[in-house]
């Protein structure tokens, strides 16, 4: 959330634009970022239509410069330490307090040191001295976690070009290890881990003095690995499995296990190291082609641009499971050998199986008409009219979710500034979504804004305060925003088919399991904002304060 929760229906995430295209923030490496901007108020986000209802994050990647090719190499290695981890009480103190609780429940008969509860004094003494860690263990399950973990990142960037053609190319590698201390018998790594490779190429070409072509390509390849048991399951077992019943494993190498598993009370060592492993591969590709044409031959300051992008994601995971032979022992025979009770039989590491696959493709088209002109060195006029269309389609889903999902936007904005002191702005957004019933698919969202640059006034510029007051701006805005993220095709009825056994014959039938909703329409929110921006000492110190 940028400014709190704006909807109770869903769709509270901000719009993230990477080079003007809706994308995931994780798809760009930090060394590829040129600028990072957050837009919050309705006037600033209205030009993005209903997509910007929850704020907008603008990320622009680095681009080429007319210069001799420059190569930047960056290498980072970090050691990460948890700020705080739970501390488990040792077996002796835990059972001593348990015995004291039994003494309290019994009404405090006699001296506590003479009280005999579930665990007598001889047993407590064996826990205290660690005389037999097989039968009287002190299993600090937190030892399954490492004190430190590491990550590393390496990037190389190439930036340069001529007056006609400019380029930026980048490659990055990132690796992060999890916090688990893996100790498997088959040699695989049960620790969580992530590896990511990034590639990017941005090329700008001046085809003519008024025509510019930009071609952007980027991609990511990620691998994730972890134990076949989820991290939540392992952490849960670490915190709830008793420390005094079973060791990590017995002194003869046999794996231990509780005779009855309930409420995650299972040996976390086995969950981590003896359940198998999961690996996930994901690949993403983003592409964009943009053409800009200046139209100064029509009127100075007029230009048009068109862009199309195609993005695709694919994810596949593979899982190999196993089940170890586990035992439980609470006594020894006359020769001092552990008397073992079998809890589970061994199931060898399975062959790889396709656990899941998923995919997504996105097509984004945008066309814009821009106008920017300064009249008489004081009157700054800007205008923009943008049409955009987005199509998303998912793979490995069911029913209506298999159909392409589309959204259209038509937005416009006009602004006027006088002498870099007074600014007025008006904008509108028209957004169409297939999520709503016919007749309610288009929403109109207007917005207005005004600003006053006090620091540009003559009574400030001619005052001694101008030496330290770099910027003082008052601003306000009001606008309407909308939300369409309620799920796809919720206005349509759905049909479900089942079979029924009637008089010994199996019959098929269908029925409506969701009625149509012809009144389903946009969720709308009115937003008001007032605030000021302050900059001191050449903007070395800045302050942004808002009430909304």
C-alpha positions in Angstrom: 0.0 0.0 0.0 1.2 3.5 -0.8 -1.6 5.4 1.0 -3.4 2.8 3.1 -6.1 0.4 1.9 -8.1 1.9 -0.9 -10.5 -1.0 -1.5 -12.3 -3.7 0.4 -12.8 -5.8 -2.7 -9.1 -6.4 -3.6 -6.8 -4.7 -6.1 -4.9 -2.6 -3.5 -1.5 -2.9 -5.1 0.0 0.1 -6.8 0.6 0.2 -10.6 4.2 -0.5 -11.3 5.5 0.7 -14.7 8.9 -0.4 -15.9 9.8 1.8 -18.8 6.1 2.7 -19.2 4.9 -0.9 -19.3 3.0 -2.6 -16.4 5.5 -5.1 -15.0 6.8 -6.8 -11.8 9.3 -4.7 -9.9 11.4 -7.8 -9.4 12.0 -8.1 -13.1 14.7 -5.4 -13.1 18.1 -5.5 -11.3 18.9 -2.5 -9.1 21.9 -1.6 -11.2 19.7 -1.3 -14.3 17.5 1.5 -12.7 18.0 5.1 -13.7 15.1 6.7 -11.8 12.5 5.5 -9.3 9.4 7.7 -8.7 6.3 7.2 -6.6 3.1 9.1 -7.6 0.3 9.3 -4.9 -2.3 12.0 -5.4 -5.3 11.7 -7.8 -4.1 14.4 -10.2 -0.7 12.8 -10.7 -2.1 9.3 -11.2 -5.2 10.2 -13.2 -3.3 10.0 -16.5 -2.9 6.2 -15.8 -6.6 5.7 -15.6 -8.1 3.3 -13.1 -4.9 1.3 -13.1 -3.3 4.1 -11.0 -6.1 4.1 -8.4 -3.7 2.8 -5.7 -0.7 5.0 -6.7 1.9 4.5 -9.3 5.5 3.5 -9.1 7.6 4.6 -12.1 10.8 2.8 -12.8 13.0 3.7 -15.8 16.0 1.7 -16.8 19.3 3.1 -17.9 19.7 4.1 -21.5 22.6 4.8 -23.8 24.6 8.0 -24.0 26.6 9.5 -26.9 30.0 8.7 -25.5 32.8 6.2 -25.7 31.7 2.8 -24.3 31.9 2.7 -20.6 32.1 -0.5 -18.7 30.9 -0.7 -15.0 31.5 -3.8 -12.9 30.0 -4.3 -9.5 30.5 -7.1 -7.0 28.8 -7.5 -3.7 29.0 -10.1 -0.9 26.9 -9.8 2.2 26.6 -11.7 5.4 23.1 -11.7 6.9 22.4 -12.4 10.6 18.9 -12.7 12.0 18.1 -9.9 14.4 16.3 -12.2 16.7 15.5 -15.9 16.9 13.5 -17.8 19.5 15.5 -19.5 22.3 14.3 -22.9 23.4 14.4 -23.8 27.1 16.7 -26.8 27.8 15.2 -30.1 28.8 16.1 -30.0 32.5 14.6 -26.6 33.2 11.5 -27.3 31.1 10.8 -30.5 33.0 11.7 -28.9 36.3 9.1 -26.2 35.7 6.6 -28.9 34.5 7.1 -30.7 37.8 6.6 -27.4 39.7 3.3 -26.9 37.8 2.2 -30.4 38.9 3.2 -29.5 42.5 1.1 -26.3 42.3 -1.9 -28.2 40.8 -1.6 -30.7 43.7 -2.0 -27.9 46.3 1.8 -27.7 47.2 2.0 -30.8 49.4 5.2 -30.7 51.5 8.5 -29.4 50.1 8.8 -29.1 46.3 12.1 -30.9 46.4 10.3 -33.9 48.0 7.5 -33.9 45.5 7.4 -36.7 42.9 5.6 -35.9 39.7 5.6 -37.5 36.3 9.4 -37.2 36.2 11.1 -38.2 39.5 14.3 -36.6 40.8 16.6 -39.3 39.4 15.2 -38.7 35.8 15.5 -35.0 36.2 19.1 -35.4 37.3 19.9 -37.5 34.2 18.5 -34.7 32.1 20.6 -32.2 34.0 23.9 -34.1 33.7 23.3 -35.4 30.1 24.1 -38.9 31.3 22.3 -40.6 28.4 21.4 -38.2 25.5 19.6 -41.0 23.7 17.0 -41.6 26.4 17.2 -38.2 28.1 17.9 -35.8 25.2 18.3 -32.1 25.2 17.4 -31.3 21.6 17.9 -27.6 20.8 16.1 -27.7 17.5 17.2 -24.1 16.8 20.6 -25.7 15.9 19.0 -26.6 12.6 19.3 -22.9 11.7 22.6 -21.3 10.8 23.8 -18.2 12.7 24.5 -16.4 9.4 23.6 -16.7 5.8 25.0 -15.0 2.7 24.0 -13.4 -0.6 26.1 -12.2 -3.5 25.5 -10.1 -6.5 27.6 -9.4 -9.6 26.8 -7.0 -12.4 28.4 -5.7 -15.6 27.0 -2.8 -17.6 28.0 -1.4 -21.0 26.9 2.1 -21.9 27.7 4.3 -24.8 26.9 5.1 -28.4 27.0 7.8 -31.1 24.8 10.7 -31.8 22.6 8.4 -34.0 22.6 5.2 -32.1 22.9 4.7 -28.3 22.9 1.5 -26.3 22.8 0.2 -22.8 23.5 -3.5 -22.1 23.6 -5.3 -18.7 24.1 -8.7 -17.2 23.6 -9.6 -13.5 23.9 -12.7 -11.3 22.4 -12.9 -7.8 22.6 -15.8 -5.3 21.1 -16.1 -1.8 21.3 -19.0 0.6 18.7 -19.8 3.2 19.2 -20.1 6.9 18.7 -23.9 7.3 21.7 -26.0 8.1 21.4 -28.9 5.6 22.8 -32.3 6.4 21.3 -34.8 4.0 22.3 -38.4 3.5 21.9 -38.4 -0.3 24.1 -35.4 -0.8 21.4 -33.0 -2.1 21.1 -29.5 -0.5 17.9 -29.2 1.5 18.6 -25.5 2.4 16.4 -22.9 0.7 18.3 -21.1 -2.1 17.7 -18.7 -5.0 19.8 -18.0 -8.1 18.8 -15.3 -10.6 20.3 -14.3 -13.9 19.3 -10.9 -15.5 20.0 -9.7 -19.1 19.0 -6.3 -20.6 19.6 -4.5 -23.8 18.2 -1.0 -24.5 18.9 0.5 -28.0 17.8 4.0 -29.2 18.2 4.9 -32.9 17.6 8.3 -34.5 16.2 7.2 -37.8 15.8 10.8 -38.9 16.2 14.1 -37.1 12.6 13.9 -36.0 12.1 10.1 -35.7 13.4 7.9 -32.9 13.1 4.1 -32.6 13.7 2.4 -29.3 14.0 -1.4 -28.9 14.2 -2.9 -25.4 14.8 -6.6 -24.5 15.2 -8.1 -21.1 15.0 -11.5 -19.5 15.4 -13.3 -16.2 16.1 -16.9 -15.3 15.6 -18.0 -11.8 16.1 -21.2 -9.9 14.8 -21.9 -6.4 15.5 -24.9 -4.2 14.3 -26.1 -0.9 13.4 -29.2 1.2 10.3 -31.1 0.1 8.9 -30.0 3.4 7.9 -26.3 3.3 9.9 -23.8 5.3 6.7 -23.1 7.3 6.4 -26.8 8.2 10.1 -27.0 9.3 9.9 -23.7 11.4 6.6 -24.9 12.9 8.2 -28.2 14.0 11.3 -26.4 15.4 9.1 -24.3 17.7 6.6 -27.0 18.9 8.5 -30.3 18.9 9.4 -31.2 22.6 13.1 -30.9 23.3 13.2 -33.7 25.9 11.6 -36.7 24.1 13.8 -37.6 21.1 17.3 -36.6 20.0 18.1 -35.3 16.4 19.1 -39.0 15.8 20.3 -41.8 18.0 23.9 -42.5 18.8 24.0 -45.5 16.5 22.9 -43.4 13.6 19.2 -44.4 13.6 16.7 -41.6 12.9 14.4 -40.8 15.7 10.7 -39.9 15.5 7.8 -39.5 17.9 5.4 -42.4 18.1 2.5 -40.1 17.4 2.7 -37.0 15.3 0.2 -34.3 15.9 0.1 -30.5 15.7 3.4 -30.4 13.9 5.1 -32.3 16.7 7.4 -34.2 14.5 11.2 -34.4 14.3 12.2 -31.2 12.4 15.6 -32.7 11.5 13.8 -35.4 9.5 11.5 -32.8 7.9 14.5 -30.8 6.7 17.0 -33.4 5.8 15.1 -36.6 5.1 11.9 -35.6 3.1 13.5 -35.0 -0.3 13.7 -31.7 -2.2 11.9 -29.3 -4.6 13.4 -27.3 -7.4 11.6 -24.5 -9.3 12.7 -23.0 -12.6 11.2 -19.8 -14.0 12.0 -17.8 -17.1 10.7 -14.4 -18.0 11.1 -12.3 -21.2 10.1 -8.7 -21.7 10.2 -6.8 -25.0 9.2 -3.4 -26.1 9.4 -1.5 -29.4 8.6 2.3 -29.4 8.5 4.8 -32.2 8.5 8.6 -31.6 7.8 11.1 -34.3 8.0 14.9 -33.9 5.2 16.8 -35.6 6.7 20.3 -35.6 5.8 20.7 -39.2 2.1 20.8 -38.0 2.8 22.9 -34.9 5.8 23.3 -32.8 5.9 21.1 -29.7 3.5 18.4 -31.1 4.7 14.8 -31.2 3.2 11.3 -31.4 4.5 8.0 -30.1 3.4 4.4 -30.4 4.7 1.4 -28.4 3.9 -2.3 -28.2 5.3 -4.8 -25.7 5.2 -8.6 -25.3 6.0 -10.2 -22.0 5.9 -13.9 -21.1 6.6 -15.9 -17.9 7.0 -19.6 -17.5 7.5 -21.6 -14.3 8.0 -25.3 -13.7 8.8 -27.2 -10.5 10.1 -30.7 -9.9 9.8 -32.6 -6.6 11.6 -35.7 -5.3 10.3 -37.1 -2.0 11.5 -39.8 0.4 10.6 -41.2 3.7 13.3 -42.4 6.1 13.1 -45.4 8.4 12.5 -43.9 11.9 12.5 -45.4 15.4 11.6 -44.5 18.9 13.4 -45.7 22.1 12.8 -45.1 25.8 14.9 -47.9 27.4 17.9 -50.1 27.0 18.3 -53.9 27.3 20.6 -55.7 29.8 23.6 -55.1 27.6 23.0 -51.4 27.3 21.7 -51.5 23.8 18.7 -49.3 22.8 15.4 -51.1 22.4 14.0 -49.7 19.2 10.4 -49.4 18.2 9.9 -49.0 14.5 7.8 -45.9 13.6 8.1 -45.7 9.8 9.6 -47.8 7.1 12.0 -46.4 4.5 10.8 -45.1 1.1 13.8 -44.3 -1.1 14.2 -41.0 -2.9 11.6 -41.0 -5.6 12.1 -40.4 -9.3 11.6 -36.7 -10.3 8.0 -35.8 -10.9 6.5 -32.8 -12.6 5.0 -31.0 -9.6 3.4 -28.0 -11.4 3.8 -25.7 -14.4 2.3 -22.3 -15.0 2.7 -19.5 -17.5 1.4 -16.1 -18.4 1.6 -13.8 -21.5 0.9 -10.1 -21.6 0.5 -7.9 -24.6 0.5 -4.1 -24.1 -0.2 -1.5 -26.8 0.0 2.3 -26.3 -0.4 5.3 -28.5 0.0 8.9 -27.3 -0.3 12.4 -28.7 1.9 14.9 -26.9 2.0 18.7 -26.9 4.5 20.8 -25.0 5.3 24.4 -25.8 6.4 27.6 -24.0 4.9 30.8 -25.1 6.4 34.2 -24.4 8.9 32.6 -22.0 6.3 32.5 -19.3 3.3 30.4 -20.5 4.0 26.7 -20.3 1.3 24.6 -21.9 1.4 20.8 -21.9 -1.1 18.3 -23.1 -1.3 14.5 -23.6 -3.8 12.1 -25.0 -3.1 8.4 -24.5 -4.8 5.2 -25.6 -3.6 1.9 -24.1 -4.8 -1.7 -24.2 -3.6 -4.6 -22.2 -4.3 -8.3 -22.7 -3.4 -11.0 -20.2 -3.7 -14.8 -20.6 -2.8 -17.5 -18.1 -1.8 -21.1 -18.5 -2.6 -24.2 -16.4 -5.8 -22.7 -15.0 -9.4 -23.8 -15.3 -12.7 -22.5 -16.8 -13.1 -18.9 -17.7 -9.6 -18.0 -16.5 -8.2 -19.6 -19.6 -9.7 -16.8 -21.7 -7.7 -13.7 -22.5 -8.5 -10.9 -20.1 -8.4 -7.4 -21.6 -8.5 -3.8 -20.3 -8.6 -0.5 -22.3 -7.7 3.0 -21.3 -8.2 6.4 -22.8 -6.7 9.2 -20.7 -6.0 12.9 -21.3 -4.3 15.6 -19.3 -3.7 19.3 -19.9 -1.6 21.6 -17.7 -0.8 25.3 -17.7 2.1 26.9 -15.9 2.7 30.7 -15.6 6.2 31.9 -15.0 7.2 28.7 -13.2 5.1 29.9 -10.2 1.5 28.9 -10.8 0.3 25.6 -12.1 -3.1 24.3 -13.0 -3.9 20.8 -14.3 -7.0 18.9 -15.4 -7.1 15.3 -16.4 -9.5 12.5 -17.1 -9.4 8.7 -17.4 -11.8 6.4 -19.2 -11.1 2.7 -18.5 -13.0 -0.3 -19.8 -12.8 -3.7 -18.1 -14.3 -7.0 -19.0 -14.8 -7.7 -15.3 -18.1 -5.8 -15.2 -21.5 -6.3 -16.7 -22.3 -5.0 -20.2 -23.3 -1.3 -19.8 -21.1 -0.8 -16.8 -17.7 -1.7 -18.3 -16.5 1.9 -18.8 -15.7 4.2 -15.9 -14.8 7.9 -16.1 -12.4 9.3 -13.5 -11.7 13.1 -13.6 -9.1 15.0 -11.5 -7.9 18.5 -11.0 -4.8 19.9 -9.4 -3.1 23.2 -8.6 0.3 24.3 -7.3 2.1 27.4 -6.2 5.9 27.6 -6.3 6.4 30.2 -3.5 10.2 29.9 -3.8 10.1 31.3 -7.4 8.3 34.4 -6.3 10.4 37.6 -6.5 9.9 38.4 -2.7 11.7 35.1 -2.0 14.4 35.2 -4.8 15.3 38.8 -3.8 15.4 37.9 -0.1 18.4 36.5 1.8 16.3 33.4 2.4 16.9 32.4 -1.2 20.4 31.4 -0.1 19.1 28.4 1.8 15.5 28.0 0.6 15.8 26.0 -2.6 12.2 25.0 -3.0 8.8 25.7 -1.4 5.8 24.5 -3.2 2.1 24.3 -2.1 -0.1 21.9 -3.9 -3.6 20.4 -3.8 -5.6 18.0 -5.9 -9.0 16.3 -6.1 -10.0 13.4 -8.2 -12.0 10.2 -8.7 -10.3 6.8 -9.0 -11.7 3.3 -9.7 -11.0 -0.3 -8.9 -11.7 -3.3 -11.2 -9.6 -6.0 -9.6 -12.5 -8.1 -8.3 -11.7 -11.2 -10.3 -12.5 -12.0 -14.0 -16.0 -12.4 -15.4 -17.8 -12.1 -12.1 -20.8 -10.6 -13.8 -21.4 -13.8 -15.8 -23.4 -16.9 -14.8 -21.4 -20.2 -14.5 -22.8 -23.6 -15.1 -21.7 -26.8 -13.3 -22.2 -30.4 -14.5 -22.6 -33.4 -12.2 -23.9 -36.9 -12.3 -26.8 -38.4 -10.3 -27.7 -42.0 -9.6 -31.4 -42.3 -10.1 -33.3 -45.7 -10.2 -30.0 -47.5 -10.7 -29.1 -45.3 -13.7 -26.3 -42.7 -13.7 -27.7 -39.4 -15.2 -25.8 -36.3 -16.1 -27.3 -32.9 -15.4 -26.2 -29.2 -15.3 -27.2 -26.3 -13.1 -26.4 -22.6 -12.5 -24.0 -22.5 -9.6 -23.6 -18.7 -9.9 -26.3 -16.3 -11.1 -25.4 -13.4 -13.4 -25.0 -10.0 -11.9 -26.1 -7.4 -14.5 -25.4 -4.5 -12.0 -21.8 -5.2 -11.3 -19.9 -2.0 -11.8 -16.8 0.0 -10.9 -15.8 0.6 -7.3 -15.1 4.4 -7.1 -13.1 6.4 -4.6 -12.9 10.2 -4.2 -9.4 11.4 -3.2 -8.4 14.8 -1.8 -4.8 15.9 -1.2 -3.1 19.0 0.1 0.5 19.4 1.1 3.8 21.2 0.5 7.3 20.3 -0.7 10.3 21.9 0.9 13.9 21.9 -0.2 16.8 23.4 1.7 20.5 24.1 0.8 20.3 23.2 -2.9 17.8 20.5 -2.0 20.3 18.6 0.2 17.5 18.5 2.7 14.0 17.8 1.4 10.6 17.4 3.1 7.3 16.2 1.6 4.3 16.6 3.8 0.7 15.7 2.7 -2.8 15.5 4.2 -5.1 13.3 2.2 
